[in-house]
Amino acid sequence: MINILLPTDFSENSWNAMVYGVNFFNKSEVHFHISHIIDEYATDLESTNKKSLAELQAFLNRLRKIADPKFHKFSFSIQQTSFIPGLRKIIEDGKIHLIVMGTRGANLNQQSLVGKNSTAVISRIKCPILVVPEEAKYKKPENIAFPTDFYVTYKSRILRGLKLISNCHQSKLKVLYYAKKSETLTDSQKSNRDFLKEQLSDIHHGFYYSINDSLQDAMQLFVKSKDVQLIMMMGKNLNYVDKLLFYPVSEAPKYFKKIPFFVLHE
């Protein structure tokens, strides 16, 4: 059984992420752990707990209407602590395999499309995370993009994640090599590319190459031309993560608001 953590601040974005997660794993045995973390400095704790419990129960009732009781189990918890340490404890205690959360929480006035909590989880917690934009609606992931520059090595945990998600819906994994100009791969890049090809031989995949001044433009074209429904990337590849995830609201490409991102960690 897969243990999936669903952090929530009761915003519509977090609800949308929950719905996406339940639909994505609609035929997998999953224990969904719904968690709400109250600020460690919050006052009037009794009233806050009571309100949070009511909202959690309401979310849970709504989720059960779309979940499959043959495959899906739910539990929920409330903690008063700081956000990242609180999540780390839940991950350890619940043996969490994956986090599913929205890009933004209740604070819609923030300037970045990825909120501070999601940014903190991506950068500080070494657990795979599925990040769901506020306008994303679940669609079976027929095609999954995996942008890479072949400079990084592909450890076993990364490969397991790629295969797990690809096999979940028999998706086609499309590995995209991006460069600003046409140039010969280094020996190290060739070695990493060949290793990746070998390791992916048992799933449906393809390798593609893009020469473009902008990684964001290359990804926009790739998402559209290959009908991509999900983008996977390595958390270790900070250059890609920064360029593909962290935008000010005014500069975000079209795909960002509708295509979920799956960040893998070693």
C-alpha positions as semicolon CSV with decimal commas, in nm:
position;residue;x (nm);y (nm);z (nm)
1;M;0,000;0,000;0,000
2;I;0,121;0,350;-0,089
3;N;0,117;0,608;0,193
4;I;0,037;0,954;0,059
5;L;0,037;1,274;0,263
6;L;-0,219;1,542;0,176
7;P;-0,134;1,863;0,366
8;T;-0,419;2,112;0,371
9;D;-0,488;2,468;0,481
10;F;-0,853;2,425;0,367
11;S;-0,800;2,641;0,060
12;E;-0,956;2,555;-0,276
13;N;-0,607;2,492;-0,413
14;S;-0,538;2,228;-0,148
15;W;-0,880;2,071;-0,213
16;N;-0,803;2,060;-0,586
17;A;-0,472;1,886;-0,513
18;M;-0,651;1,625;-0,301
19;V;-0,901;1,553;-0,578
20;Y;-0,619;1,521;-0,830
21;G;-0,430;1,281;-0,602
22;V;-0,731;1,057;-0,542
23;N;-0,808;1,044;-0,915
24;F;-0,445;0,983;-1,012
25;F;-0,425;0,681;-0,783
26;N;-0,782;0,567;-0,852
27;K;-0,684;0,202;-0,900
28;S;-0,395;0,183;-0,653
29;E;-0,411;0,076;-0,290
30;V;-0,344;0,399;-0,104
31;H;-0,364;0,523;0,252
32;F;-0,422;0,898;0,228
33;H;-0,303;1,088;0,536
34;I;-0,479;1,427;0,548
35;S;-0,299;1,669;0,775
36;H;-0,355;2,023;0,894
37;I;-0,079;2,205;1,081
38;I;-0,177;2,491;1,308
39;D;0,079;2,764;1,353
40;E;0,286;2,697;1,664
41;Y;0,215;3,050;1,789
42;A;-0,162;3,035;1,735
43;T;-0,381;3,149;2,023
44;D;-0,727;3,032;2,130
45;L;-0,619;2,676;2,052
46;E;-0,944;2,510;2,163
47;S;-1,154;2,714;1,920
48;T;-0,898;2,671;1,640
49;N;-0,885;2,294;1,690
50;K;-1,263;2,267;1,688
51;K;-1,289;2,467;1,364
52;S;-1,005;2,271;1,200
53;L;-1,158;1,938;1,296
54;A;-1,490;2,038;1,141
55;E;-1,321;2,146;0,817
56;L;-1,112;1,829;0,801
57;Q;-1,423;1,617;0,844
58;A;-1,597;1,813;0,569
59;F;-1,304;1,757;0,331
60;L;-1,296;1,390;0,421
61;N;-1,669;1,347;0,353
62;R;-1,626;1,510;0,011
63;L;-1,325;1,294;-0,074
64;R;-1,503;0,971;0,013
65;K;-1,763;1,051;-0,251
66;I;-1,499;1,032;-0,526
67;A;-1,272;0,768;-0,370
68;D;-1,294;0,392;-0,424
69;P;-1,338;0,214;-0,088
70;K;-1,179;-0,101;-0,237
71;F;-0,852;0,083;-0,285
72;H;-0,854;0,394;-0,068
73;K;-0,816;0,441;0,306
74;F;-0,820;0,778;0,485
75;S;-0,699;0,916;0,814
76;F;-0,645;1,271;0,935
77;S;-0,453;1,461;1,198
78;I;-0,411;1,810;1,342
79;Q;-0,084;1,935;1,488
80;Q;0,028;2,262;1,639
81;T;0,388;2,302;1,535
82;S;0,609;2,471;1,276
83;F;0,530;2,356;0,924
84;I;0,842;2,172;0,804
85;P;0,926;1,989;1,131
86;G;0,559;1,893;1,157
87;L;0,557;1,742;0,808
88;R;0,884;1,559;0,872
89;K;0,734;1,391;1,177
90;I;0,422;1,287;0,985
91;I;0,639;1,149;0,703
92;E;0,848;0,947;0,946
93;D;0,558;0,820;1,160
94;G;0,333;0,740;0,864
95;K;0,609;0,595;0,643
96;I;0,500;0,839;0,374
97;H;0,602;0,762;0,015
98;L;0,465;1,073;-0,153
99;I;0,330;1,422;-0,078
100;V;0,050;1,573;-0,288
101;M;-0,015;1,943;-0,240
102;G;-0,121;2,256;-0,427
103;T;0,112;2,522;-0,559
104;R;-0,051;2,789;-0,346
105;G;-0,251;2,802;-0,029
106;A;-0,507;3,043;0,103
107;N;-0,284;3,346;0,045
108;L;-0,364;3,430;-0,316
109;N;-0,202;3,773;-0,295
110;Q;0,151;3,634;-0,296
111;Q;0,373;3,732;-0,589
112;S;0,508;3,385;-0,662
113;L;0,301;3,113;-0,827
114;V;0,453;2,857;-0,591
115;G;0,369;2,953;-0,234
116;K;0,614;2,957;0,053
117;N;0,493;2,628;0,203
118;S;0,517;2,439;-0,126
119;T;0,858;2,594;-0,193
120;A;0,978;2,487;0,153
121;V;0,858;2,130;0,100
122;I;1,024;2,102;-0,243
123;S;1,356;2,240;-0,122
124;R;1,377;2,108;0,234
125;I;1,198;1,771;0,248
126;K;1,355;1,481;0,060
127;C;1,030;1,307;-0,021
128;P;0,874;1,287;-0,370
129;I;0,610;1,556;-0,415
130;L;0,332;1,600;-0,666
131;V;0,263;1,973;-0,700
132;V;-0,082;2,054;-0,841
133;P;-0,151;2,403;-0,985
134;E;-0,476;2,573;-0,898
135;E;-0,627;2,532;-1,248
136;A;-0,516;2,170;-1,300
137;K;-0,796;1,922;-1,362
138;Y;-0,726;1,553;-1,357
139;K;-0,669;1,396;-1,696
140;K;-0,519;1,052;-1,740
141;P;-0,144;1,111;-1,795
142;E;-0,096;0,952;-2,134
143;N;0,230;1,143;-2,182
144;I;0,480;1,239;-1,911
145;A;0,770;1,476;-1,975
146;F;1,103;1,431;-1,798
147;P;1,336;1,725;-1,874
148;T;1,704;1,662;-1,806
149;D;2,046;1,776;-1,922
150;F;2,222;1,439;-1,869
151;Y;2,468;1,606;-1,631
152;V;2,321;1,433;-1,327
153;T;2,338;1,065;-1,239
154;Y;2,014;0,872;-1,209
155;K;2,007;0,692;-0,876
156;S;1,784;0,391;-0,803
157;R;1,523;0,592;-0,611
158;I;1,482;0,831;-0,907
159;L;1,444;0,542;-1,149
160;R;1,189;0,370;-0,925
161;G;0,986;0,691;-0,911
162;L;0,991;0,734;-1,289
163;K;0,877;0,377;-1,343
164;L;0,617;0,378;-1,065
165;I;0,439;0,684;-1,199
166;S;0,473;0,576;-1,563
167;N;0,338;0,228;-1,489
168;C;0,050;0,363;-1,280
169;H;-0,136;0,454;-1,600
170;Q;0,085;0,288;-1,862
171;S;0,201;0,637;-1,958
172;K;0,459;0,719;-2,222
173;L;0,767;0,875;-2,061
174;K;0,919;1,139;-2,285
175;V;1,275;1,232;-2,187
176;L;1,355;1,586;-2,304
177;Y;1,716;1,698;-2,340
178;Y;1,736;2,076;-2,353
179;A;2,030;2,297;-2,452
180;K;2,065;2,662;-2,550
181;K;2,278;2,575;-2,852
182;S;2,363;2,270;-3,052
183;E;2,672;2,105;-2,911
184;T;2,819;1,758;-2,872
185;L;2,743;1,582;-2,546
186;T;3,035;1,529;-2,312
187;D;3,150;1,176;-2,235
188;S;2,983;1,206;-1,894
189;Q;2,653;1,316;-2,051
190;K;2,665;1,031;-2,302
191;S;2,730;0,784;-2,024
192;N;2,439;0,914;-1,817
193;R;2,209;0,917;-2,121
194;D;2,297;0,559;-2,217
195;F;2,249;0,441;-1,859
196;L;1,906;0,606;-1,847
197;K;1,806;0,446;-2,179
198;E;1,907;0,106;-2,050
199;Q;1,721;0,147;-1,720
200;L;1,402;0,261;-1,894
201;S;1,400;-0,026;-2,143
202;D;1,110;-0,201;-1,967
203;I;0,866;0,094;-1,993
204;H;0,728;0,287;-2,289
205;H;0,964;0,581;-2,342
206;G;1,129;0,805;-2,598
207;F;1,417;1,056;-2,609
208;Y;1,373;1,404;-2,755
209;Y;1,608;1,699;-2,807
210;S;1,532;2,071;-2,796
211;I;1,759;2,364;-2,883
212;N;1,608;2,688;-2,757
213;D;1,722;3,011;-2,589
214;S;1,475;2,953;-2,306
215;L;1,403;2,636;-2,110
216;Q;1,054;2,771;-2,036
217;D;0,982;2,821;-2,408
218;A;1,119;2,478;-2,489
219;M;0,894;2,320;-2,227
220;Q;0,590;2,517;-2,348
221;L;0,642;2,390;-2,702
222;F;0,706;2,036;-2,584
223;V;0,398;2,024;-2,361
224;K;0,180;2,139;-2,650
225;S;0,333;1,931;-2,930
226;K;0,351;1,607;-2,729
227;D;0,021;1,652;-2,542
228;V;0,192;1,628;-2,201
229;Q;-0,025;1,590;-1,890
230;L;0,248;1,568;-1,623
231;I;0,605;1,696;-1,586
232;M;0,854;1,500;-1,376
233;M;1,190;1,638;-1,265
234;M;1,473;1,569;-1,026
235;G;1,490;1,780;-0,713
236;K;1,868;1,749;-0,730
237;N;1,874;1,933;-1,061
238;L;1,825;2,275;-0,904
239;N;1,884;2,458;-1,232
240;Y;1,577;2,295;-1,385
241;V;1,364;2,314;-1,072
242;D;1,428;2,688;-1,033
243;K;1,360;2,766;-1,398
244;L;1,050;2,550;-1,433
245;L;0,879;2,605;-1,099
246;F;0,959;2,938;-0,938
247;Y;0,800;3,223;-1,130
248;P;0,651;3,556;-1,040
249;V;0,281;3,555;-1,126
250;S;0,325;3,796;-1,418
251;E;0,586;3,580;-1,597
252;A;0,445;3,228;-1,568
253;P;0,413;3,029;-1,892
254;K;0,072;2,892;-1,991
255;Y;0,147;2,532;-1,900
256;F;0,237;2,619;-1,542
257;K;-0,118;2,680;-1,420
258;K;-0,258;2,356;-1,561
259;I;0,014;2,091;-1,568
260;P;0,113;1,920;-1,239
261;F;0,480;1,872;-1,152
262;F;0,624;1,562;-0,991
263;V;0,953;1,634;-0,811
264;L;1,168;1,328;-0,738
265;H;1,431;1,313;-0,465
266;E;1,718;1,071;-0,423
